[in-house]
């Protein structure tokens, strides 16, 4: 049974943009609840269940290009890998990690604006994504949009290193069991849900760390900010292990359901585009 050729760069770009936008818009309220649970001021002071669509403007702007960059890079790296077939899980890990770094160039500014709007970090002056973006630029310049870039990479590489090898393995096993070369979109969605939920649960402490860094409003040019290791240790020693897993349930549910939509929509779009282009 031969494997079908993978999508082209353009097909991956278009399908990734469609999938990323779909999942981010659909599950945005759950992401808001997760972010507020992780906020240092506490869930209720960060907004509770009120205004769960605050910050959605940044997602509308950044979701499609971020996901498009990820999938086009991921597919290109898989095809260009010099590693032998028996090391395919390593190929998927390296491809996904490289793709995440590329996507974070777009994703991190979106995350900064989104998380600050979701938690009302700027108070009444930053109630919309546009207002929060302007205040971020005024306070910290363009570098302010990349606050938390390192912590985001530190979260995303372990996450994708777990998610995508597991996703690809589940797809191969299911296709083999069904004696088919490819899976239907809903079948790929089930694999994506399992892989995403597993990776999300295991990497929640890194997500908490990323959120805290992005919500830290101290001026990096005038104050000596703590390292990521120091921040992590401070959360652990002052708030306990529970704080490191704040938002674990909504994050796992969101990414499990989101993984089904994200990867299922991607497979559906890829197959549709491969038939059309």
C-alpha positions, 0 to 999 in steps of 0.5 A, a space after each residue: 500500500 503506497 502512501 499518497 504524495 503530501 500537499 504542496 507548499 501553497 496547499 499547506 499554506 491555504 489549508 493551515 490558514 483555514 484550520 487555524 482561523 476555524 479553531 481559534 474563533 470556535 474555542 476562543 471563550 475557553 481560551 479566555 477562561 484558561 488565561 484568566 485562571 492563570 493570571 496573577 491577579 486571580 480569575 475573578 479580578 481578571 474578568 471571570 466569565 464576563 466578556 469572554 470574547 475580549 481580545 478576539 480581534 487579535 485572533 482574527 488578524 494573527 490566526 490565519 498567517 500563524 497557522 499557515 506558516 506553521 503547516 507550510 514549514 512543517 510539510 516542507 521540513 518533513 519532505 526535506 528531512 535527510 533522516 531514514 524512515 525508521 527515524 520518522 518520529 524524530 523527523 516529525 519532532 524536528 519538523 514541528 519544532 522548526 515550524 513552531 519557531 517560524 509561526 511564533 514570529 506571528 503568533 507571539 505578538 497576537 498572544 501578547 495582545 490577546 492575553 492582555 485584553 482578555 485579562 484587562 491588564 491595561 484597565 479601562 484604557 485597553 478594552 479592545 485588541 486595538 487599544 491594547 496593541 497601541 498601549 503595548 507599543 507606547 509602553 515598550 515599543 515593538 519589542 513589547 510585542 515579543 514579551 514572552 517569546 522565549 517562554 512561548 518557544 519553551 512551551 511550544 517545542 515540547 508541546 509539538 514534539 509530543 503532539 505531532 509524532 503522536 498524531 502521525 503515529 495514530 494516523 498511520 496505525 488507524 490507516 493500517 487498521 482500516 487498510 487505507 492509504 489516507 484517512 477521512 477528515 473526521 478520522 484524522 480529527 479523532 487522532 488530532 484530539 487524542 494527540 492534542 489533549 495529551 500534549 496539552 495536559 503534560 505541558 500546562 506548567 509551561 503554558 502558565 509560565 508563558 502567560 505570567 511572562 506576557 502579563 508582566 507589565 514591568 519595564 524590561 529596560 529599567 528593571 531587572 526582570 527574573 529569568 524563566 527559571 526564577 519565575 517558575 521557581 517563584 510560582 512553585 514556592 509561593 503558590 504551590 504545584 496547583 498554580 503550575 497546573 492552573 487552567 489545566 482542565 480548560 486547556 486540555 479540553 480546549 486543545 483536545 477539541 481544538 486539535 480535532 477541529 484544527 487537524 481535521 479541518 487541515 486534512 479536509 482542506 488539504 484533500 479538497 485543495 489537492 483535488 482542486 489544484 
